[in-house]
Amino acid sequence: MRRYFIVTVLLLASLTVQAQQDVSFGHYWAMEPSFNPASAGKEEKLNVVIAYAMQLAGFEHNPKTMYAAADMPFYAMNAYHGVGVQIINDDIGLFSHKRLGLQYAYKKSLFKGTLSGGVQVSVLSEGFTGSKLEVIDDGDEALPTSDVTGTGLDLSAGLYYTHRNWYVGISALHFNSPKVELGETNEYNISSSYYLTGGYNIRLRNPFLTIHTSALGRTDGVDWRADITGRLVYTHEKKMMYAGVSYSPTKSVTAMIGGNFHGIHLGYSYEVYTTAISIGNGSHELFVGYQTELNLFKKGRNLHKSVRYL
């Protein structure tokens, strides 16, 4: 319990400064709406994603995150649009962070590609289970000893451009810097985060093999993280398999593997930290995705396909 107390106090102290950064997913390249609403409805398919991440395996009360989202395109008023919804539940120690977000993107053809501008409106729910806190000094009013919760409105926006085998995107999450009051004495401040992403698919002589490269960088003005990823993808008829590695300078190395099994995209990644943390205390991530092609303008039966190329 002593470790629990120390970790919790350190996290609680951060409430008066700023919230921790958003969760980093190894499969970020298949979860772009999680950090850029402009990518909603990127493909002419209904895209459903579920991901579970467990960080710092082996540590008690380690961070655990569940993410579920869906997005799709549609055509209305002589223009293409995209919509999406996402739910995230992030638990770390006595803290819980929940978010329900709705996304909208407007799409326009530009230079033989597609430019999208998107916005996201989310409701935040922050909580602290103070009833489970082991307090040494009962007179410390900075530490709530009861369960406290608070809600807030969160706004995000982004731009996203695709052109054949490459794409680039920029976005700002929490640009309204929401503040969530927890009880009467604590305030949870969420800083704006800025993202830049891009990717390119390299075709090989073997028609069944492609190298998919992608990168994602983000900063909140205080800390930063960059992920550079390469995957070797095998595709043939309805089969798809991949293996890859991602490097985050000064932070970690991630290995990933996955494929299409009976129409379902299954992926797994393991992140090893390059700091003093043991290799066995890395982060596990499980990814599940499903896509079904949308025939929005012609009558006929939809065909399912779970391959996400970018």
N, C-alpha and C positions, 0 to 999 in steps of 0.2 A: 504494500500500500504506500510505502514511502516514495517509491519511484512514481507511482500514480499521482501522488500529491505534487511532487516536484514538476512533473511534466504538465500537470493541469495548471499550476500557478504560472508557469512560463507562458503557456498559451493564453491564459486569462489576461496577463499583462499586455498581450498584443491587442486586446480588444480596444484599448484606448488609443491605439496608433493606427493600425490598419489590419484588415483581414488577410489571411494567408492567400497565396496565389491560387488560381483555379487549378483543378487537378490536371496532371499531364497523363495522356493516354498514349500507349505505344502504337495503337491503331488509329492515330489521329488522322491519317490520310483517308480513312474510310468513315470518319466522324466529323467532317468539316463543319456541318451546321452547329456543332458544339462550341465552336469559337468564331464562326462567321455566318450570320443569318443570310447573307447574300447567296450562299451556296445551296440554300433550300430549293428543291426542285431542279437540281442541276442536270439530272438525267430524265429521260422520258419514262420514268418508272416510279412506282411506289416503293420507297426505300424504308425499311424498318431495321433498327439497330438496337441491340442490347449489349451492354458491356459491364463487366464487374472487375474492379481493381482492388487489390489488397497490397498496400505498401508496407515496407519494413517488416517482412514476414519474420515471425519468431519473437517480436516484441509485444508485450502486453499492451492492450488498448491502442493498437496500431491503426492508422487510417484505413478505412474501407469505403469504397465508393460504388454506387449502382447508378447506371445511366441507361435511359431508355428514350428513344426518339423515333419519329417518323416524318418523312417529308415527301412531297410530290409536286409535279408541275400541273398547270391547267391553262386553258386558253379562254380568254374573255375580253370583250371590247376591243377586238382586233389586236390583241397583244398577248404575249406569254407571261405567265406569273409562276411563282412558287410559294408554297405554304409549308409550314412545319410545326411540330410540337415536340417539346422535350421535357423530361423529368429527370432530376438529379437528386440523389440522396447521398450526402457525404458525412460520415461519422468519424471523429477523431477524439478518443478519450471521452470526456464528458460533454463535448461539443457536438452539435448536429447542425448541418446546413442542408436545406431543401430549396429547390427552385423548380417552378413550373413556368415554362416559357412558350410563347406563341410567336411564330416567325412569318414574315411576308417578304417576298423578293419580286422585283419588277425586272424583266429581261428585255434586252434590246440587241439586235444584230449590229455588229460593229467590226469593220475590217476583217470580214470573213470569219469572225468569231462571235461570241456572245458576252455582252457586258451585263452584269446584274448588280442592282443595288438593293440592299435588304435592311430590315429593322427587326428588332426583337423586343417584346415587352414581357417582362417576367415578374412574378410574385415570389418574394423571398420569405423564407421562414427560418429564423435562427433560434437555436435553443441551447441552454446550458443546464445540465442536471446537477444542480448544486446540492441536492439532498444526498448525493453519493460522495460528496467531497469531504475528505478527512482534514479538518482545519486544526492547525496547531494553536493559533491565537484566535479565540472566539471574538475578540474585540476588533478584528480587522474587517471593517465594513466594506472594503473593496472586493471581498470574496463573498458572493451570494451563497447562502447555505440552503436555499430552496430552489426548486426548479423554476427557471425563468425562460420566457420565449418572447419573440418579437417578429414583426413582419415589416416588409418594405417593398417599394417599387423599384425595379431594376431595368435600365434601358441600354440597348446595344445596337450597333449599326455596322455595316460593312459594304465593301465592293468586291466583286469577283469577276474575273475574265478568263474565258476558256477559248483555246484556238487549237484545233486538231489534237496534237500530242502534248500540249503543254497548257499550263494554267498558272495564274497568279492571283492572290487575294490579299486584302488589307482590311482590318476590322478594329473596332474599339468596343470592348466589353465594359459594362458598368460605367458608361461615360457620364452618368449623372451622379457618380460617387455616392451611392445610397448610404444612409445611416440608419441603423436598426437599434432601437433602445431595448436593452435587456434589463428588466426591472427598473428601479429608480436611480441607480448609481452607475450603471454600466452602459456603454454605447459601442456598438459594433460598426466600425467604419470600413467600408469596402472601397478600395482604390480602383481607379480606372486602369484597365490593362489594354495594351495595344499589340496586335498580332500582324505578322507578315508571313505569308505562306506561298509556296510555289512548287511546281513539279514538272517533270518531263519524262516521257516514255521513249526508251531507246529500242528500236527494232533490231534484232539480230538476224544473221543469215538463216538460222533455223526458224522456220515460220511459226513454230509452236512456242518459242521462247522470247520473252521481252524483259528488259531491265526497266523497272519503274523507280525513278528517283523522286524524292520529295524532301522538302525542308519546311520547318516551322520555327519562327522566332517570336518571342514575346517579352514584354517588359511592363512593369508598373511604375517605372521611373526610379525605383530603388534596387530591385533585383531583376535578373533577366535569365532566360533559358532559351537555348537553341537546340533543335533536333534535326539531324541530317540522316536520311534514311535511304537505303537501297534494297530493292527486292528483285529476285529472279522469279519471274512468273511463267508458269507453263499453262497453256490453254489449248484444248483440242476438243472440238464439238462442244459438249456441255460440261466438260471437265476443266477444273482450274485448281492448280496447286501453287504455292509460293513459299519461299524461305528468304529471310532477309535479316539485316542488322541495322541498328540505328545508334548514332553516337551523339551524345550531348556533352559538349566541351566542359570540363571541370566537374561534371556531375555523374554521368553514367554511360553504360553501354547496354543496349537492349537487343536480344535475339528474338526472332519471331518466326512462326510457321503457321500455315493454314491452308485451307482449300475449300472447294465446293463439294458438299456431300448431300446427295439427294435433294438438291435445290436449296440447301442451307449453307451459308458461308460460316465456317467455324475457324476461329483463329486463337492462337495462344502466344503470349509474349512473356519474357522474364527479363527484368531490368536489374543489372548489377551496378551498384554504386562504386565510383572510382575513389571515394573517400575512404576513411578508416573503417567503414561498416563492412562486416564480413560478407563474403559472397553468398552465404546461406541466408542472409537477412535482406535479400532483394525484394522486388515487387512482382507479384503475379498479376496477369491480366487475361481474362477470357472474353472473347468477342464473338457475338452471334449476329448474323445479318441475313436479311431476306429481301429480295427484290422481285417485283412482278411488273412486266412491261404494261404500259398504259396505252390503249388504243382509244384516244380521246375523240377522234373525228370519224372513224370508220367502224362499222358494225363488225363484230367478230369476237373470237375468243382470245383473251389475254394469254400470253405465254410467260412463264416465270423464268427468271434468270438471276443468279445471285452474284455474278461477277461484277466487281466495281473496279474499273480500270485506273482511275485516278485517286 
